[in-house]
């Protein structure tokens, strides 16, 4: 195996706090302002911003698909999907 074909080391698991911070950053708010059950669309999380989050999390090793998050637009619901995915990995 050459250096270029060596898979990257797995990233640390995503935590709820990190997930909240990522969401807040992408919508321009402070994490503590966003409730776990707030509808994130009301906070401005549209499909493009969600896609950016998925890309960021996938680069960290999660391998989420946008279809897994369809209709999961609260922090709590997103966390449940992420936590489930991390448990299966």
Secondary structure, DSSP 4 states (H G I P E B T S, - for coil): --GGGSPPPPPPPPPHHHHHHHHHHHHTS-GGGS-TTS-TTTTT--HHHHHHHHHHHHHTT----HHHHTT--SHHHHHHHHHHHHHH-
